[in-house]
């Protein structure tokens, strides 16, 4: 019997087999959850469909988190499929390439707004849509992904750092709003991982090596460690945990020189 046996999970943000969201999907499925996945656009649909088949997950529809109509149609499909929802994973972020290098100071009003909308507001929009489906199941657990750049000024993370700070604050306020309905909201702050998201980042490898050398565990974080911790936080083993940002970063965030 798995630790999330029979739970129904929506996972938003699987792009390919390296995605942290995919690691979460695989571990949830292995621990007995039923999974629904969404995809963003036709190119990623081609990646997500074969992955979904591997874990008998349902591809419930296209979801661009800036599109309210797509959010409504995904949750309508979930209501029809399950008439409820236990778990929601939000693994979505965006900043323009030009805002992930050089000076934060130069970010435009439009780029700032777009990054905040996709990376932080989208959690609020999805949580709002999930609330009635989770209440129908007597509660639920919502999880998002963050990064240390939310609380430290990390070179080049710039706009994403500001958006992740907002995201972590959203986790706290949502946890208060949803707590009375037994819905928990938490974030995992993962270490740097080689995913589609970081492949575009200059000096990523130098940074990753620096973390490995200084972190208490003296090694890189494994993507599967995010999947395992996510499953624990989504499961009833963490029934007393909400509003938190939990670090899955081989301990890096606690060191200093
Ligand atoms: O949150 C992230 C990155 C998310 C991300 C990545 C991209 C690349 C392609 C958001 N938007 C975009 N936009 C694109 O056009 N990470 C935690 C990975 C990451 O990104 C960094 C990092 C790390 C770590 C950027 C600068 C420095 C470190």
Boltz pocket constraint, residues with backbone or C-beta under 6 A from the ligand:
constraints:
  - pocket:
      binder: B
      contacts: [[A, 93], [A, 94], [A, 95], [A, 96], [A, 97], [A, 100], [A, 146], [A, 147], [A, 154], [A, 155], [A, 156], [A, 157], [A, 158], [A, 160], [A, 190], [A, 192], [A, 193], [A, 196], [A, 197], [A, 198], [A, 200], [A, 201], [A, 202], [A, 207]]
      max_distance: 6.0
